[in-house]
């Protein structure tokens, strides 16, 4: 049962899934919204530009039907007049046509925003399969689209029938009215019919837009397994991340071990902790830790130090303090300057002794440390 539930698409689409779908051109679309916007723009355009359009038509008809006798028998003159009439019609209707084109382009942006995807241009031969087409036709989505078409036809057709029924007498009476009055009356009837149809379309849009958003979200739903897989891809597989961390630690350890031969001294505990220090008076403000470790790593640091003739000094409290309070690549804490200075002084004396001979320097014992720096003493106090 748990496996079945993991395979059901019950989870909302992740931002990554939404971005991938958008890149493929899969966004919510509402043809009804575009149709409604174009109709509304057409009505507004006719209302505000109607006088200009009628004036353009009147001018075109006047010029087209006013022909003198000589021009009527000249083919080149008639061609020129036809060109002028077409140019006048194009110029007169250009604002209205531009308005329609802009609305047809901008209306879909209200729902899905601007989108340009080349994947939609790639041929999809699977959609040309007639069997698959019949499957889509008789699917639940096809049934819903058919129901929407029937509701739209009934609603718009019903409103049109209601307009004809309620205005039948004024429509029949247009034939008996004077031309001027009849044209004005016809304009009002057309405006009333148009507003009725647009009102019906507004109802359809109010239903279709939420449905398209819901249907788009439903199509992009994910299974729980897909969500987990996506999280792994984004955050990285735990096993791969663990392996990467292991490789990083090994690389850092090799780099740290390569610095041990360059150290001035290795302070030990004697084998539980080992800290390698380097100090260059001309370029460093204070001694820095170049390597440190415990147990096996400490043994390896001591081994490399002895192979490269780096002094190994046994000072357990200082080794514990440096291991606990100093990181690799950083300077030692200021409170430990005095203790480390004693160790370095011993190392320099040891070097002079190996070169010039004389009395061998005495190795430092348990150098006192500032309170709170020896982890062993802190454990005893807590205990």
Helices and strands as residue ranges (DSSP letters): H 2-7, E 9-11, H 15-23, H 31-65, H 69-72, H 75-106, H 109-112, G 119-121, G 125-128, H 130-137, H 140-166, H 168-173, G 174-176, H 179-219, E 222-223, H 224-235, H 238-260, E 265-268, E 273-278, E 288-294, H 296-307, E 311-314, H 316-325, G 334-336, H 337-356, H 375-382
